[in-house]
Amino acid sequence: MKATLLFISIMGLCLIVIPMIALNFESAPEPAVPVHAPVLSPGISAEQELIEFSSADSGDDYESVYADVIPGPDFSSVAMVESFKILNESTGRVETVALRDFVRGAVAAEMPASFHSEALKAQAVAAHTFALHNHLMQQNNPDPGLKGADFKADPEKMRVYITESTARDFYGADSDLYWDKICKAADSVLEYVLVHEGGPIVAAYHAISAGRTEDASNVWSGSAPYLLSVPSEGDLLAPGFETTAVFSAAEVRDILAASYPGIELSGEDWFALPLRGESGYVVEIPAGNMNIPGKDMRQLFGLRSHDFEITREGENYIFTVKGYGHGVGLSQYGADFMARQGGSFDEILSAYYTGTTLERLA
């Protein structure tokens, strides 16, 4: 009888503990290390921050590289690029950066080193693919503003990529552990890129989705069949998944009037129910006598994403926001969650970039 009761007790404990482990965002077969974020934005805590490749989220003009999402050149004519020319925004000089150094530095700048190695690998492939796409596009249709470079970056401000010395300074006492982990992950997938219909894709990525990623056509002027809305449930467990921003009614009026001089705001509540896309992000929201795109609302009010709800309490408007970033392509926290549930880097990439193929460059 005692043996039977013991068996029942053990099985009951398993039924409770196993699901908890499966849902534990931090559980992983890798050694536990402190979470570091690449760089802090004003008002964002270290636990919440995860910088993005695209400055569609920072107010800079990197968004232009995403503006027209179009297929790249024929992959059959593309070989391994040994280096990239990068316009350093701090110095104004064009620097030649070896492929290996760029991919390592991009992973260090874009994703916390404490993330699972398979997530770091996925980030490395995405960064390499994005850089290669820009390199080939600049060869075909150069942008005079880049001064002959493939793309721009600001390593001094930890934008797009950083140098080994900057990374080591940032990681401090953990520099050997973290830099070695990043190098192993990046080097193991250095020869791989994502392609679609013969060309390297626009491998957009962001920090945290709102539970589903966003369709590129709702954010930029172009679209792509591999940048569609897909589930990303792991983001619901990410730190800082939901945030709030509070503005007085006077502030809201001033912000909207500055960008929309003809707007008329009257009545108790100036906003009606928004139109949302399949992903849940706001496509547009009625404000007074106008309909304002959700992505514009995000920029105007400095919101972490364009999946938001607005409520009025007294003389204040409260924005409740889900996710962090434009929401298109790879979710970085979602990738880490998938990896911690046993997903490999290629499975992660396949989940976020619909219909793409992982190709090895010669």
PyMOL commands that set and color helices and strands:
alter all, ss='L'
color gray80, all
select helices_A, chain A and resi 2-22+55-57+62-65+75-77+99-110+117-140+144-146+155-157+164-188+216-218+233-237+249-259+294-301+332-340+345-352
alter helices_A, ss='H'
color red, helices_A
select strands_A, chain A and resi 83-88+94-98+151-153+192-196+199-200+205-206+242-248+275-276+282-287+290-293+308-313+316-322+330-331+357-360
alter strands_A, ss='S'
color yellow, strands_A
deselect
rebuild
show_as cartoon
